[in-house]
Amino acid sequence: MKKRLLNAMAIVMALGMVFMAGNVWAEATGTTNDSEALTFTLDNPPSVTISAVGTTHTYDGAEMDMADGDDFAKSEVVHGQWEVNCNNAFAINFTGDSPQDDFTTNGNYGAPWFTKNDANASGGDVSGQFDHLVTTYAVNISDEYSLEGTDLWGDSVTVPDGTPANLVVALDADNGPDKYIGRIMANDDTGKAIVNLYAKGVASQDVQSGDYTTDITLTVTLEEQGTDL
């Protein structure tokens, strides 16, 4: 009987030790506070507008000499600017056209050349007849935050060599401005970037004198970056 009592006491003591050990472990690893972060997201929508700043003219310094055809050619570079207001990145491309001789038969060039309607001796326009000047272009980006590519297409703003046909190719097309410049990120402080277009025309004795013009349209395509959270 004494042996059974001692064994029973030993079992009770063992169970008590296990129970107490469990209580000690729970107190040592438990926590009395917790925290959880909550992300608040607000979408700032994209915005883009374009305004035409205007044009200025520069010359190469060569003088026209009617007595010597070799010295006649004189080039003029017309510098046009667009101000793009945008709160993210964008891409650019240009469109423009000019009529051929004979317009009624041949249609348009599909590219912008400096052009003038032929005039007759009475000062009136000759229907369907146009003269053109040799025309080249350059595009430069200024006041931007960053560029995907380079800031210049057409080799030089003083001696542009981009062709009219390449100026008006689609986005991502080979040899066009977008292929060289890529995405443009507007200035982070001003929300602006300046697109500069330089158009060079070369005078010639082979075509009529007068004012030659070309119309070019800038199109801006928004290409947002950094919008994935």
Secondary structure as GFF3:
##gff-version 3
##sequence-region A 1 229
A	DSSP	alpha_helix	2	29	.	.	.	ID=ss1
A	DSSP	beta_strand	48	59	.	.	.	ID=ss2
A	DSSP	three_ten_helix	69	71	.	.	.	ID=ss3
A	DSSP	beta_strand	75	86	.	.	.	ID=ss4
A	DSSP	beta_strand	89	96	.	.	.	ID=ss5
A	DSSP	alpha_helix	103	106	.	.	.	ID=ss6
A	DSSP	beta_strand	115	119	.	.	.	ID=ss7
A	DSSP	beta_strand	125	132	.	.	.	ID=ss8
A	DSSP	beta_strand	134	142	.	.	.	ID=ss9
A	DSSP	beta_strand	146	147	.	.	.	ID=ss10
A	DSSP	beta_strand	152	153	.	.	.	ID=ss11
A	DSSP	alpha_helix	164	167	.	.	.	ID=ss12
A	DSSP	alpha_helix	177	181	.	.	.	ID=ss13
A	DSSP	beta_strand	184	185	.	.	.	ID=ss14
A	DSSP	beta_strand	192	202	.	.	.	ID=ss15
A	DSSP	beta_strand	216	222	.	.	.	ID=ss16
###
